[in-house]
């Protein structure tokens, strides 16, 4: 066994986050230090990092049984219709509330040209759902499928969400530095992590549901609706604030979801995941006790 593989097996969670950052940031770092005379600078941010990191670290540390567990979370679709309603409806609702508040505070009424043709939001949603180079598919299997169960082994779901939220917000930092995202979005990211943890745990470990929610979150962008300058910044702040309110509401009104002990929250993965071979049982134990 190579020294790198041995280290990954000893420190799988640390290895996952290091690879997630490294695989996503390499272009940004290279582009930042490249001389201006170089005609081509790599794309500064690659969202697929967490997906590749989760697959790579799982393959090295757990092998095929671990990959089966990872895949099972992604295809877990029998969760009840109400969770589809939550995943599809909550993100656009948060966006709509932020836009309405922005207009109330003085922003011009948004343009609906993004909805022309009418099926454009559905097309955007479908592409985001399956495109590994976009945020939803590039992130969810890593953050929720790999990192969250392990963070919950020794922490409550709320603390695990906050830890993950800070790490994911930091991972998005190149977008803020490059002007593609607002600093307010980093705060909103932490709130979204709490909401997605709630969806993930309440659906018995369904990455599919958080993937759907993440894809629905990006159907609309306030810049494309005509908000510019100070109005765009104000709506961005409101969007993050509404996500914070949503996260706080979920914590307060579903307190049982946050009182679960970390081990039992991660243990859901063991009870729901099919397969009874000895190798699968070893992989499950490794997931719950990283």
Order of alpha helices (4+ residues) and beta strands (2+ residues): alpha-alpha-alpha-alpha-alpha-alpha-alpha-alpha-alpha-alpha-alpha-alpha-alpha-alpha-alpha
